[in-house]
């Protein structure tokens, strides 16, 4: 299983290296520019409409941590990291469609190990990007002359990693169930995009606040740990959903008639 995962990671080394460098550069860039626009951001954050706050979270733009949250953790990083994980997760179905999966069965390997290898791939890709995010936040904070707090950054990034790992695991699970890369991409993006919209709507409409508690995007918390308290229950729910997706992926891939 480890060997299979390593082979797939080597095949994607350009993608995950580029993604990691991009996430690192984003965090460094935004924090490095913060001191020069700090005064303008103080008044800007007070005038934000509720509709925009519902999408990016109630971040305080006047602080380095709030600015980092709003510009990096609220939308850009999760979408980029989820996108990489989802694309990798759909790779299981792609190997089946392209008949390259056939060569894998030449080795003494069980189906559950193949599915497990793809789960490892998406988790490692999410971990590499998340690690780059932490480094970027710390380096950017040093350049800006502010301490963003490594403990806060680590907690927010842990939630980011779990969100991306969940998105990738959903793609692997759909790949295992259907054998269709298109379905894997569509369903996984539907989960992420749908949960983002559900969270935003629940933040705007008072009577629908309960709906947000069902959304993985709400569990992620739009990077709120960077700026202040974070409900660790959200991280627990992300992990539980990931475990459920893994169980479905392994179980379905073992039982389905593969198109080989």
C-alpha positions as CSV (number, residue, x, y, z in Angstrom):
1,X,0.0,0.0,0.0
2,X,2.8,2.4,0.9
3,X,4.6,1.6,-2.3
4,X,1.5,2.2,-4.4
5,X,0.9,5.5,-2.7
6,X,4.6,6.5,-3.1
7,X,4.3,5.8,-6.9
8,X,1.3,8.0,-7.2
9,X,2.9,10.8,-5.2
10,X,6.0,10.7,-7.3
11,X,3.7,11.1,-10.4
12,X,2.2,14.2,-8.8
13,X,5.3,15.7,-7.4
14,X,5.1,18.8,-9.7
15,X,1.5,19.4,-8.7
16,X,1.9,19.2,-5.0
17,X,5.2,21.1,-5.0
18,X,3.7,23.9,-7.0
19,X,0.6,24.0,-4.7
20,X,2.8,24.0,-1.6
21,X,4.9,26.9,-2.9
22,X,1.8,28.8,-3.9
23,X,0.2,28.5,-0.5
24,X,3.5,29.5,1.2
25,X,3.9,32.5,-1.1
26,X,0.3,33.6,-0.5
27,X,0.7,33.6,3.3
28,X,4.0,35.4,3.1
29,X,2.8,38.0,0.6
30,X,-0.4,39.0,2.4
31,X,1.3,39.3,5.8
32,X,4.3,41.2,4.3
33,X,2.0,43.8,2.8
34,X,-0.1,44.1,6.0
35,X,1.9,46.9,7.7
36,X,1.7,49.2,4.7
37,X,-2.2,49.0,4.5
38,X,-3.0,48.5,8.2
39,X,-4.5,52.0,8.7
40,X,-6.8,51.6,5.7
41,X,-7.9,48.2,6.8
42,X,-9.0,49.4,10.2
43,X,-11.8,51.5,8.8
44,X,-12.5,49.0,6.0
45,X,-13.3,46.2,8.4
46,X,-15.9,48.3,10.1
47,X,-17.9,49.0,6.9
48,X,-18.1,45.4,5.6
49,X,-21.7,44.4,4.7
50,X,-23.2,41.4,6.4
51,X,-23.4,39.6,3.1
52,X,-19.6,39.7,2.6
53,X,-19.0,38.7,6.3
54,X,-21.2,35.7,5.8
55,X,-18.9,34.4,3.1
56,X,-15.4,35.2,4.6
57,X,-16.3,35.1,8.3
58,X,-16.3,37.9,10.8
59,X,-12.5,38.5,10.6
60,X,-11.0,41.7,12.0
61,X,-9.0,43.2,9.1
62,X,-7.2,45.6,11.5
63,X,-5.1,42.8,13.0
64,X,-2.5,40.7,11.2
65,X,-4.2,37.5,12.3
66,X,-7.6,38.7,11.1
67,X,-6.2,39.8,7.8
68,X,-4.4,36.4,7.4
69,X,-7.7,34.7,8.1
70,X,-9.8,36.7,5.7
71,X,-7.4,36.7,2.8
72,X,-5.8,33.2,3.1
73,X,-7.7,30.8,5.4
74,X,-11.3,31.9,4.6
75,X,-11.5,31.0,1.0
76,X,-8.3,30.8,-1.1
77,X,-6.3,28.1,0.7
78,X,-9.2,25.8,1.4
79,X,-10.4,25.9,-2.2
80,X,-6.9,25.4,-3.6
81,X,-6.0,22.6,-1.3
82,X,-9.4,20.9,-1.7
83,X,-9.1,21.1,-5.4
84,X,-5.7,19.3,-5.4
85,X,-7.0,16.6,-3.1
86,X,-10.2,16.1,-5.1
87,X,-8.2,15.8,-8.4
88,X,-6.0,13.2,-6.8
89,X,-8.9,11.3,-5.3
90,X,-10.6,11.0,-8.7
91,X,-7.4,9.3,-9.9
92,X,-8.6,6.0,-8.6
93,X,-11.5,6.0,-11.1
94,X,-9.2,7.4,-13.8
95,X,-6.8,4.5,-13.6
96,X,-9.8,2.1,-13.9
97,X,-11.2,4.0,-16.9
98,X,-7.8,4.1,-18.6
99,X,-7.2,0.4,-17.9
100,X,-3.9,1.3,-16.1
101,X,-5.3,-0.2,-12.9
102,X,-5.0,-3.7,-14.6
103,X,-1.2,-3.6,-14.2
104,X,-1.5,-3.0,-10.5
105,X,-3.2,-6.4,-10.0
106,X,-0.1,-8.1,-11.4
107,X,1.4,-7.4,-8.0
108,X,0.3,-9.4,-4.9
109,X,-1.9,-6.6,-3.7
110,X,-5.5,-6.6,-2.3
111,X,-8.2,-4.2,-3.4
112,X,-8.4,-2.6,0.1
113,X,-4.7,-1.8,-0.2
114,X,-5.3,0.0,-3.5
115,X,-8.1,2.1,-2.1
116,X,-6.0,2.8,1.0
117,X,-3.1,3.9,-1.1
118,X,-5.3,6.6,-2.7
119,X,-6.5,7.7,0.7
120,X,-2.8,8.1,1.7
121,X,-2.1,10.1,-1.4
122,X,-4.8,12.7,-0.8
123,X,-3.9,13.0,2.9
124,X,-0.2,13.5,2.1
125,X,-1.0,16.1,-0.5
126,X,-3.2,17.9,2.0
127,X,-0.4,17.6,4.6
128,X,2.3,19.1,2.3
129,X,0.1,22.0,1.4
130,X,-0.9,22.6,5.0
131,X,2.8,22.5,6.2
132,X,3.6,25.1,3.6
133,X,0.8,27.2,4.9
134,X,2.2,27.1,8.4
135,X,5.7,28.1,7.2
136,X,4.3,30.9,5.1
137,X,2.3,32.3,8.0
138,X,5.3,32.2,10.3
139,X,7.7,33.7,7.8
140,X,5.2,36.3,6.7
141,X,4.6,37.3,10.4
142,X,8.3,37.8,10.9
143,X,8.5,40.0,7.8
144,X,5.5,42.0,9.0
145,X,7.0,42.3,12.4
146,X,4.1,40.6,14.2
147,X,3.7,37.3,16.0
148,X,0.7,35.5,14.5
149,X,1.0,32.8,17.1
150,X,2.3,29.4,16.0
151,X,-0.3,27.6,18.2
152,X,-3.2,29.4,16.5
153,X,-1.8,28.8,13.0
154,X,-1.3,25.1,13.7
155,X,-4.8,24.7,14.9
156,X,-6.3,26.5,12.0
157,X,-4.1,24.6,9.6
158,X,-5.1,21.3,11.2
159,X,-8.7,22.1,10.4
160,X,-7.7,23.1,6.9
161,X,-5.9,19.8,6.4
162,X,-8.9,17.8,7.6
163,X,-11.2,19.7,5.3
164,X,-9.0,18.9,2.3
165,X,-8.4,15.3,3.4
166,X,-12.2,14.9,3.6
167,X,-12.7,16.4,0.1
168,X,-10.1,14.0,-1.3
169,X,-11.6,11.0,0.6
170,X,-15.0,11.8,-0.8
171,X,-13.5,11.7,-4.3
172,X,-11.9,8.4,-3.6
173,X,-15.1,7.0,-2.2
174,X,-17.1,8.1,-5.2
175,X,-14.4,6.7,-7.5
176,X,-14.7,3.4,-5.6
177,X,-18.5,3.3,-5.8
178,X,-18.9,4.4,-9.5
179,X,-15.6,4.0,-11.3
180,X,-16.3,7.4,-12.9
181,X,-13.7,10.2,-12.5
182,X,-16.4,12.7,-13.6
183,X,-18.7,11.6,-10.8
184,X,-15.9,11.7,-8.3
185,X,-15.0,15.3,-9.2
186,X,-18.6,16.4,-9.4
187,X,-19.8,14.9,-6.1
188,X,-16.7,16.0,-4.2
189,X,-16.9,19.5,-5.5
190,X,-20.6,19.5,-4.8
191,X,-19.9,18.6,-1.1
192,X,-17.4,21.4,-0.7
193,X,-19.2,24.0,-2.8
194,X,-22.6,23.0,-1.3
195,X,-21.3,23.2,2.3
196,X,-19.8,26.6,1.6
197,X,-23.1,27.9,0.3
198,X,-25.0,26.3,3.2
199,X,-22.7,27.9,5.7
200,X,-23.0,31.3,4.1
201,X,-26.8,31.2,3.9
202,X,-27.0,30.0,7.5
203,X,-24.9,33.0,8.6
204,X,-27.2,35.4,6.7
205,X,-30.6,34.0,7.8
206,X,-31.2,33.8,11.5
207,X,-33.8,31.0,11.3
208,X,-31.3,28.8,9.4
209,X,-28.4,29.0,11.8
210,X,-28.9,25.3,12.7
211,X,-28.2,24.4,9.0
212,X,-24.6,25.5,9.4
213,X,-24.0,22.9,12.0
214,X,-24.4,20.2,9.3
215,X,-21.9,21.7,7.0
216,X,-18.2,20.6,6.7
217,X,-17.3,24.2,5.9
218,X,-18.8,25.3,9.2
219,X,-16.8,22.6,10.9
220,X,-13.7,24.0,9.3
221,X,-14.6,27.4,10.7
222,X,-13.2,29.5,7.9
223,X,-9.8,29.7,9.7
224,X,-11.2,31.3,12.8
225,X,-8.6,29.6,15.0
226,X,-6.0,32.0,13.5
227,X,-7.8,34.9,15.1
228,X,-9.5,33.6,18.2
229,X,-11.2,30.6,19.8
230,X,-12.1,27.7,17.7
231,X,-14.6,25.0,18.5
232,X,-12.6,21.8,18.4
233,X,-15.8,19.8,17.9
234,X,-15.6,21.0,14.3
235,X,-12.3,19.3,13.9
236,X,-13.6,16.1,15.5
237,X,-16.6,16.1,13.1
238,X,-14.3,16.6,10.1
239,X,-12.2,13.6,11.2
240,X,-15.4,11.5,11.8
241,X,-16.7,12.4,8.3
242,X,-13.2,11.5,6.8
243,X,-13.3,8.1,8.6
244,X,-16.8,7.5,7.1
245,X,-15.6,8.3,3.6
246,X,-12.6,6.0,4.0
247,X,-14.8,3.1,5.2
248,X,-17.1,3.6,2.2
249,X,-14.2,3.8,-0.2
250,X,-12.5,0.6,1.0
251,X,-15.8,-1.3,1.3
252,X,-17.1,-0.3,-2.1
253,X,-13.8,-1.0,-4.0
254,X,-13.6,-4.4,-2.5
255,X,-17.1,-5.4,-3.6
256,X,-17.7,-3.7,-6.9
257,X,-17.2,-5.4,-10.3
258,X,-14.3,-3.4,-11.7
259,X,-14.2,-2.5,-15.4
260,X,-10.9,-4.1,-16.3
